[in-house]
């Protein structure tokens, strides 16, 4: 496994051994494109690096030698356009194969790519152009994004380059490209956050960021030579870097990419796994919630031996139903756009459904109270990363051109994630929510995720978001916004049943006093529930306990 070149040892006997010796060893002036891809192109030139297909049935295969030569050609093309080291460029490439070549080419040339989702609108793109000072945009024309990009560009001098231009350059440009020197602390890639709670922020990662994903791919996803790994993410999200590039190639695995237009169904995904003999799969909980409703007996997924989940906390009901269908235990992981994997269920511990697992090697994770003091087991605290021994490999440098915001999260010797969790007596961490999402009711703090997990056990509930609404007597009351499964109707009787269901499985103060039935939940374009938007909409409707009793179901007025 190539990743062993950047580790203290090849094998680890226990979690304790891994924690002590498993953090990546970083060489000077590391550049993933030169020091991994070009070296693999020499050592294992014919090994399959990228297996790409789309929903029309087209298939492309790229070896490590292909990646090396093609990225050199594109690096020459980029410099021929007048692009220089340190320039920024937005990439709207969906899941097109050219994306992977373009990223490597930019790493070679020292150009800073800013991957972006094709689901953005003109005003979103204009905001990103302005914030990033981007002069170039690379895009795949999917019938939607080009008009949005052109509207955003307007009369500015931003240059738009489409995939046919990239394809042409691959045929005409020489593949030899002289190494452009870089420092480890130089910015290699910038990701915009999904903007769940605020305007999207620019997360700047340096050139050692790929080595942080050894934890992600080798130790969380448990990949090795010969694996074919399928992460669902579009190229515009940091999860693509987590699951479709750096760590997987360091592990010697083949990256599988399924490029589809629109929304992939459970049938699409399971067929892709079957047809391409996928051995490892990773997706957010929303995808697994969809898959557990499929009949797995119609698909040959016998090659699949590993499955992982991240993006939001995993509901135990989903864990159990997926295991029942596949005999595979999901390994949960936690991290952010700002990090690599920092908490995960590792190979040395038994998964606990709903738990994030334990810290990654090199990451000194601590749970702190509002005064910055460590909290005992069983007590909720903010997930923070100690910087006492330096920044862990894979932690971002800061928010690009936003020193004030950077200083807000890097303070008092810690990186503050803004997420809260608790640790049990076995050392497992359990996600509670964003600080902003916690509901303070009658002196208690309620985790939306905990209530959502209980509600998802009920056969009527397909999707649910739990938020707080103003309550004159309690400060806040728990509200559940629910999408029902087929054949269920949102009646007062069902409201009572759902409330009793929660009361019977958890503390009574956590049950939803307000239940609203909707056709769909508001989601970010990365598939996360927009609880903040639900709170905003409720506020605009003046949604408090008394005025809306006539339209939304309420539970008994007790705290027993």
C-alpha positions in Angstrom: 0.0 0.0 0.0 1.5 3.3 -1.1 0.2 5.1 2.0 2.8 3.2 4.1 5.5 5.5 2.7 3.9 8.2 4.9 3.4 6.2 8.0 5.7 5.1 10.8 4.9 1.4 10.3 3.0 -0.9 7.9 0.7 -2.6 10.4 -1.0 -1.8 13.6 -2.0 -4.3 16.3 -4.6 -2.3 18.2 -6.4 1.0 18.4 -3.8 2.2 21.0 -1.0 1.3 18.6 -2.7 3.2 15.8 -3.3 6.3 18.0 0.4 6.3 19.0 1.9 5.6 15.6 -0.8 6.2 12.9 -0.5 9.9 12.3 0.9 10.7 8.8 4.5 11.6 8.5 4.8 14.7 6.2 7.8 15.2 3.9 9.0 18.7 3.0 7.4 20.4 0.0 4.9 17.7 -0.6 2.7 17.8 -3.7 0.2 15.0 -4.2 0.3 15.2 -8.0 4.0 14.7 -8.2 4.8 12.7 -5.1 1.9 10.2 -5.3 0.4 10.1 -8.8 3.6 10.5 -10.8 5.4 8.0 -8.5 2.5 5.5 -8.8 2.7 6.0 -12.6 6.2 4.7 -12.4 5.8 2.0 -9.8 2.3 0.6 -10.8 1.7 2.2 -14.2 -1.1 -0.1 -15.3 -3.1 -0.2 -12.1 -6.6 1.1 -12.6 -7.0 4.4 -10.8 -10.3 5.7 -12.0 -13.3 3.8 -13.3 -15.9 6.3 -14.7 -19.4 5.7 -16.1 -22.5 7.7 -16.7 -26.2 7.1 -17.0 -26.0 6.7 -20.7 -23.7 3.7 -20.3 -20.4 5.3 -21.4 -17.4 3.8 -19.6 -13.9 5.2 -19.3 -10.9 3.7 -17.5 -7.7 5.5 -16.4 -4.5 4.0 -15.1 -2.1 5.9 -12.9 0.1 6.4 -15.9 -2.9 7.9 -17.7 -3.4 10.3 -14.8 0.2 11.4 -14.7 0.5 12.0 -18.5 -2.9 13.7 -18.9 -2.4 16.0 -15.8 0.9 17.1 -17.3 -0.8 18.0 -20.5 -3.5 20.0 -18.8 -0.9 21.7 -16.6 0.7 22.9 -19.8 -2.6 24.0 -21.1 -3.4 26.0 -18.0 -0.1 27.9 -18.2 -0.7 28.6 -21.9 -3.9 30.4 -20.9 -1.8 32.7 -18.7 -2.7 31.1 -15.4 0.0 31.4 -12.7 0.8 29.9 -9.4 -1.6 31.2 -6.8 -4.4 32.0 -9.2 -7.9 30.8 -8.3 -10.4 29.1 -10.5 -13.9 27.9 -10.0 -14.7 24.3 -11.2 -18.3 23.3 -12.1 -17.6 19.8 -13.4 -20.4 17.7 -11.8 -18.9 14.2 -11.9 -17.2 14.4 -15.3 -13.9 12.4 -15.6 -12.1 15.6 -16.7 -12.5 16.9 -13.1 -9.9 14.5 -11.7 -7.4 15.3 -14.4 -8.0 19.0 -14.0 -7.5 18.9 -10.2 -4.1 17.1 -10.6 -3.0 19.6 -13.3 -3.8 22.5 -11.0 -1.9 20.9 -8.2 1.1 20.6 -10.5 0.9 24.2 -11.6 0.2 25.6 -8.2 -3.2 27.0 -9.3 -5.9 26.9 -6.6 -9.0 25.1 -7.6 -12.4 25.9 -6.0 -14.7 23.0 -6.7 -18.3 24.0 -6.9 -21.6 22.2 -7.3 -23.5 22.5 -10.6 -26.7 23.1 -8.6 -25.8 26.7 -7.9 -27.7 29.7 -9.3 -26.3 32.8 -10.8 -26.4 34.8 -7.6 -24.5 32.0 -5.8 -21.9 31.9 -8.5 -21.5 35.7 -8.6 -20.9 35.6 -4.8 -18.2 33.0 -5.2 -16.5 34.8 -8.1 -16.4 38.0 -6.0 -15.3 36.3 -2.7 -12.6 34.2 -4.4 -11.4 36.8 -6.9 -11.6 34.1 -9.6 -10.7 35.0 -13.1 -11.3 31.5 -14.7 -14.2 29.1 -14.6 -14.0 25.6 -15.8 -17.4 23.9 -16.5 -19.2 21.0 -17.9 -22.3 22.1 -19.8 -25.2 20.1 -18.4 -27.9 22.2 -19.9 -28.3 24.4 -16.8 -25.1 25.7 -15.3 -23.7 27.5 -18.3 -26.6 30.0 -18.5 -26.2 30.6 -14.7 -22.5 31.1 -15.1 -22.8 33.5 -18.0 -25.4 35.5 -16.1 -23.0 35.7 -13.1 -20.1 36.7 -15.2 -22.0 39.5 -17.0 -19.6 41.9 -18.5 -16.6 41.0 -16.3 -13.4 39.6 -17.7 -13.8 36.1 -16.1 -12.9 33.5 -18.7 -15.2 30.5 -19.2 -13.6 27.2 -20.3 -15.8 24.2 -21.2 -14.9 20.5 -21.2 -14.5 20.3 -25.1 -11.6 22.8 -24.7 -10.1 20.5 -22.0 -10.5 17.4 -24.1 -8.8 19.2 -27.0 -5.9 20.2 -24.9 -5.4 16.6 -23.8 -4.9 15.6 -27.4 -2.5 18.5 -28.4 -0.5 19.5 -25.3 2.8 17.8 -24.4 2.6 15.7 -21.2 6.0 16.7 -19.8 5.7 19.4 -17.2 8.5 20.8 -15.1 7.8 20.7 -11.4 6.5 23.9 -9.9 7.9 24.3 -6.4 5.5 24.7 -3.4 5.7 24.9 0.3 3.6 22.7 2.5 1.8 25.7 3.9 0.7 27.1 0.5 -3.0 26.9 -0.3 -3.7 23.9 -2.5 -7.5 23.9 -2.7 -10.4 26.0 -1.4 -13.9 24.7 -0.6 -17.0 26.7 0.1 -19.0 25.4 3.0 -22.6 24.5 2.3 -24.0 27.6 4.1 -26.2 25.6 6.5 -26.3 28.4 9.1 -24.7 31.4 7.3 -23.3 32.6 4.0 -20.9 30.0 2.6 -17.3 30.4 3.9 -14.1 29.7 1.9 -12.1 26.9 3.6 -8.5 26.9 2.6 -6.5 23.6 2.7 -2.7 23.4 2.2 -0.6 20.9 0.3 -0.4 18.4 3.1 -4.2 18.0 3.2 -4.2 14.8 1.0 -2.1 13.0 3.6 -4.7 13.7 6.2 -7.0 11.5 4.2 -4.9 8.4 4.9 -7.0 8.4 8.1 -10.1 8.7 5.9 -9.4 6.0 3.4 -7.0 3.5 5.0 -8.3 3.5 8.6 -12.0 4.5 8.4 -13.0 3.1 5.0 -10.5 0.3 5.4 -9.3 0.3 1.8 -6.4 -1.5 0.3 -4.9 -2.5 -3.0 -7.6 -3.9 -5.3 -10.6 -2.3 -3.7 -13.1 -0.5 -5.9 -14.5 2.4 -3.8 -17.7 4.3 -4.6 -18.4 7.6 -2.8 -21.6 9.3 -4.1 -20.6 12.9 -3.7 -20.6 15.4 -6.6 -17.2 17.0 -7.3 -18.3 20.4 -5.9 -18.2 19.2 -2.2 -15.3 18.4 0.1 -16.7 14.9 0.5 -15.4 14.3 -3.0 -11.9 14.9 -1.7 -12.7 12.6 1.2 -13.9 9.7 -0.9 -13.0 10.0 -4.5 -9.4 11.1 -4.8 -6.6 11.5 -2.3 -6.9 8.9 0.4 -8.3 6.2 -2.0 -5.3 6.5 -4.4 -2.9 6.5 -1.4 -4.6 3.3 -0.3 -4.1 1.7 -3.8 -7.8 1.5 -4.5 -9.7 2.3 -7.7 -12.0 5.2 -7.5 -15.4 4.5 -9.1 -17.4 7.4 -10.4 -21.0 7.3 -11.5 -22.0 10.5 -13.3 -25.7 10.9 -13.5 -28.0 13.7 -14.4 -30.9 14.5 -12.0 -31.4 12.4 -9.0 -30.1 8.8 -8.7 -32.6 6.3 -7.4 -31.9 3.2 -5.2 -32.2 1.1 -8.4 -29.5 3.3 -10.1 -27.1 3.0 -7.2 -27.6 -0.7 -6.5 -27.3 -1.5 -10.2 -24.0 0.5 -10.4 -22.7 -1.5 -7.4 -23.7 -4.8 -9.0 -22.4 -4.1 -12.5 -19.0 -2.7 -11.4 -18.3 -5.1 -8.5 -18.1 -2.3 -5.9 -16.3 -3.5 -2.8 -16.7 -0.3 -0.7 -19.4 2.3 -0.5 -19.7 5.7 1.3 -22.7 8.1 1.4 -24.6 10.4 3.7 -27.5 9.1 5.9 -30.1 10.4 3.4 -28.8 7.9 0.8 -29.0 5.0 3.2 -32.5 6.0 4.2 -33.4 5.6 0.5 -31.5 2.3 0.1 -33.1 0.5 3.0 -36.5 0.8 1.2 -35.1 -1.2 -1.8 -35.3 -5.0 -2.3 -31.7 -6.0 -2.2 -32.5 -9.5 -3.5 -32.9 -8.1 -7.0 -29.2 -7.0 -7.1 -25.9 -8.9 -6.8 -23.9 -6.8 -4.3 -21.9 -9.7 -3.0 -18.7 -7.9 -3.8 -19.6 -5.2 -1.3 -17.8 -5.8 2.0 -17.5 -2.3 3.5 -19.9 0.6 3.9 -19.4 3.9 5.6 -21.6 6.9 6.4 -20.9 10.6 7.2 -22.5 14.0 6.6 -25.0 13.9 9.4 -25.6 11.6 12.4 -26.8 8.1 11.6 -30.1 7.0 13.0 -29.8 3.5 14.6 -32.9 2.4 12.7 -31.1 2.9 9.4 -28.0 1.1 10.7 -30.0 -2.0 11.7 -32.1 -2.2 8.5 -29.0 -1.8 6.2 -27.2 -4.5 8.2 -30.3 -6.8 7.9 -30.3 -6.3 4.1 -26.5 -6.7 3.5 -25.0 -8.2 6.6 -22.7 -5.2 6.7 -22.3 -2.9 9.7 -22.0 0.7 8.8 -19.0 2.5 10.1 -19.8 6.1 11.0 -17.4 9.0 10.7 -17.4 12.6 11.6 -15.5 15.6 10.2 -16.2 18.9 8.4 -15.3 20.7 5.3 -12.6 22.2 7.5 -11.1 18.8 8.4 -10.5 15.3 7.3 -12.0 12.4 9.3 -11.5 13.2 13.0 -13.8 10.7 14.7 -14.8 7.3 13.3 -15.7 3.7 14.0 -12.4 2.0 13.4 -11.5 -1.6 12.7 -10.5 -2.4 16.2 -13.9 -1.5 17.9 -17.4 -2.8 17.5 -19.8 -0.2 15.8 -22.4 1.2 18.1 -25.4 2.3 16.0 -25.5 6.1 16.1 -22.1 6.6 17.5 -19.3 8.5 15.7 -16.7 6.2 17.1 -13.4 7.4 18.5 -10.7 9.9 17.5 -8.4 9.5 14.5 -4.6 9.3 15.0 -3.1 12.8 15.3 -6.4 14.4 16.4 -6.5 15.3 20.1 -10.3 15.7 20.3 -11.7 17.1 23.5 -15.2 18.0 24.6 -15.3 21.5 26.3 -18.0 23.4 28.1 -18.8 27.1 27.5 -15.9 28.1 29.8 -13.4 26.0 27.8 -13.2 23.3 30.4 -13.2 19.5 29.6 -16.5 17.8 30.5 -16.8 14.4 32.1 -18.2 11.3 30.3 -21.9 11.5 29.7 -21.9 15.4 29.6 -22.5 17.3 26.4 -19.7 19.6 25.3 -18.4 21.2 22.1 -16.2 19.1 19.9 -12.8 20.8 19.9 -9.3 19.9 18.7 -6.3 20.7 20.8 -3.5 22.5 19.0 -1.0 22.0 21.9 1.2 19.7 19.8 0.5 21.6 16.5 -2.2 21.3 14.0 -3.2 17.8 12.9 -2.5 16.9 9.3 -5.7 17.7 7.3 -6.9 20.6 9.5 -7.6 23.7 7.4 -5.4 26.8 7.5 -8.3 29.2 8.0 -11.1 30.9 6.2 -9.7 32.5 3.1 -9.5 36.3 3.4 -11.5 36.3 6.6 -9.1 36.7 9.6 -11.9 37.6 12.0 -13.8 34.4 11.4 -10.6 32.3 11.5 -9.8 33.8 14.9 -13.3 32.9 16.1 -12.7 29.2 15.6 -9.0 29.1 16.4 -8.8 30.4 20.0 -7.4 29.5 23.4 -5.2 26.7 21.9 -8.2 24.9 20.3 -10.0 24.6 17.0 -13.7 24.9 17.8 -16.0 23.0 15.5 -19.3 24.4 16.7 -20.7 20.8 17.0 -21.6 19.3 20.3 -21.4 15.7 21.5 -20.9 13.5 24.5 -18.6 10.6 25.2 -19.7 7.4 26.9 -17.7 5.4 29.4 -16.3 3.2 26.6 -14.8 6.2 24.9 -17.3 6.3 22.0 -18.5 9.8 20.9 -22.2 10.5 20.2 -23.2 13.4 18.1 -25.8 15.8 19.6 -26.0 18.6 17.0 -24.9 22.0 16.1 -24.8 24.5 19.0 -27.5 26.5 17.1 -29.7 23.4 16.7 -29.9 22.4 20.4 -33.4 23.1 21.9 -33.5 24.5 25.4 -36.8 23.6 27.0 -37.8 23.8 30.6 -34.2 24.0 31.6 -33.2 21.0 29.6 -31.1 20.7 26.4 -32.6 18.5 23.8 -30.7 17.1 20.8 -32.8 17.2 17.6 -31.0 14.1 16.4 -32.0 12.0 19.4 -35.7 12.8 18.9 -35.4 12.3 15.1 -33.9 8.8 15.7 -36.8 7.8 17.9 -39.4 9.1 15.5 -37.8 7.2 12.6 -38.5 4.0 14.4 -42.2 4.5 13.8 -43.5 3.0 10.5 -45.3 6.2 9.6 -42.2 8.4 9.5 -40.1 8.6 6.3 -38.1 11.8 7.1 -38.2 14.1 10.0 -36.6 17.4 11.2 -36.8 18.4 14.9 -36.5 22.1 15.8 -37.6 24.4 18.6 -40.4 26.9 18.6 -41.1 29.7 21.2 -43.1 28.5 24.2 -44.2 31.2 26.8 -43.9 28.7 29.7 -40.8 26.6 28.6 -38.8 29.0 26.6 -38.8 26.6 23.7 -40.9 23.6 22.8 -39.9 20.6 20.6 -41.4 20.6 17.2 -41.2 17.7 14.6 -41.7 18.4 10.9 -42.5 15.1 9.3 -42.7 13.5 5.9 -44.9 10.4 6.1 -44.5 7.1 4.4 -47.1 5.9 1.9 -50.5 5.0 3.1 -50.2 7.1 6.3 -52.3 10.3 6.8 -51.5 13.2 9.1 -54.4 12.9 11.5 -54.8 14.0 15.1 -54.8 10.3 16.0 -51.4 9.8 14.4 -50.1 12.9 16.2 -50.9 11.3 19.5 -49.4 8.0 18.5 -46.1 9.7 17.5 -46.0 11.7 20.7 -46.7 8.6 22.8 -44.1 6.7 20.8 -41.4 9.2 21.8 -42.6 9.4 25.4 -42.3 5.7 25.7 -38.7 5.6 24.5 -37.1 8.7 26.0 -37.5 11.3 28.7 -41.0 13.0 28.5 -39.6 16.5 28.1 -38.2 15.5 24.7 -41.4 14.6 23.0 -42.6 16.9 20.2 -45.4 19.1 21.5 -45.9 20.3 17.9 -46.0 18.0 14.9 -46.3 19.3 11.3 -46.8 17.1 8.3 -45.1 18.2 5.1 -44.5 16.8 1.6 -40.7 17.4 1.8 -38.0 18.8 4.1 -35.9 21.8 3.1 -32.4 20.5 2.3 -29.1 22.1 1.4 -27.8 21.2 -2.0 -25.4 18.8 -0.3 -28.4 16.9 1.2 -28.4 18.2 4.8 -31.6 19.2 6.6 -31.9 23.0 6.8 -33.2 23.2 10.4 -32.3 26.9 10.4 -34.6 27.5 7.5 -37.5 25.7 9.3 -36.9 27.9 12.4 -36.9 31.0 10.1 -40.1 30.0 8.4 -41.8 29.3 11.8 -40.7 32.6 13.0 -42.1 34.3 10.0 -45.4 32.5 10.6 -45.3 33.5 14.2 -45.3 29.8 15.0 -45.6 29.6 18.8 -47.7 27.4 21.0 -51.0 29.3 21.4 -51.8 30.8 17.9 -51.4 27.6 15.9 -53.2 25.0 17.9 -56.0 24.8 15.3 -53.7 23.6 12.5 -50.9 21.6 14.1 -51.2 18.7 16.6 -50.2 19.2 20.2 -49.4 16.8 23.0 -50.4 16.7 26.6 -49.3 19.7 28.6 -47.1 17.8 31.1 -43.4 17.1 31.8 -43.8 13.7 33.4 
